[in-house]
Amino acid sequence: MAPQKNTESTLEERAFECAKTLLQKYQNPDLKLEENSNLEDSYTILITLLYTQELETEEQSAIATIIDEMKLLDGNR
């Protein structure tokens, strides 16, 4: 039996993957995402895409979820 892969990912990982996926779909030469990008870089890209592209409902929901989690983290600091 193959070992189970950990399906829990950090907020930073999820934000990065979401930003990466959306940038592939909605190409924008002004936005760059590097492999070593931090949470703030991903957040900036997600917010920019949210306000500049006509995203599908699922995509908007994914971004909103990430933003809500970031607000919770900031509130707990």
C-alpha positions in Angstrom: 0.0 0.0 0.0 1.3 3.5 -0.9 1.9 5.9 1.9 -0.9 8.5 2.3 0.0 11.9 1.1 -0.7 14.7 3.6 -3.7 16.6 2.1 -3.4 19.4 4.6 -1.5 22.3 3.1 -0.6 25.6 4.6 -2.4 28.9 3.7 0.8 30.0 2.0 0.8 26.9 -0.2 -2.8 27.1 -1.1 -2.5 30.8 -1.9 0.5 30.1 -4.1 -1.2 27.3 -5.9 -4.4 29.3 -6.5 -2.4 32.3 -7.8 -0.3 30.0 -10.0 -3.4 28.3 -11.5 -5.2 31.6 -12.1 -2.1 33.2 -13.7 -1.9 30.4 -16.1 -5.5 30.9 -17.1 -5.6 34.7 -17.0 -2.2 35.7 -18.3 -1.0 39.1 -17.2 2.5 40.2 -18.1 2.6 42.6 -15.2 2.2 39.9 -12.6 5.0 37.5 -11.7 5.0 34.6 -9.3 8.2 32.9 -8.4 8.6 29.6 -6.7 10.0 31.4 -3.7 7.1 33.9 -3.5 5.7 34.5 -0.1 2.1 34.8 1.1 1.9 38.5 0.4 3.1 38.0 -3.2 0.4 35.5 -3.8 -2.2 37.7 -2.0 -1.3 40.7 -4.3 -1.7 38.6 -7.4 -5.1 37.1 -6.2 -6.5 40.6 -5.3 -5.3 42.0 -8.6 -6.9 39.2 -10.6 -10.1 39.5 -8.6 -10.4 43.2 -9.6 -9.1 43.0 -13.1 -10.5 39.7 -14.5 -14.0 38.3 -14.9 -13.4 35.2 -12.8 -15.7 32.3 -12.5 -17.7 31.9 -9.3 -15.5 29.0 -8.0 -12.4 31.1 -8.6 -13.9 34.1 -6.7 -14.8 31.8 -3.9 -11.3 30.3 -3.7 -9.8 33.8 -3.4 -12.4 34.9 -0.8 -11.6 31.8 1.3 -7.9 32.6 1.3 -8.6 36.3 2.1 -10.8 35.2 5.0 -8.2 32.9 6.4 -5.6 35.7 6.2 -7.9 38.0 8.1 -8.3 35.4 10.8 -4.5 35.0 11.1 -4.0 38.7 11.3 -6.7 38.9 14.0 -5.0 36.3 16.1 -1.6 38.1 16.1 
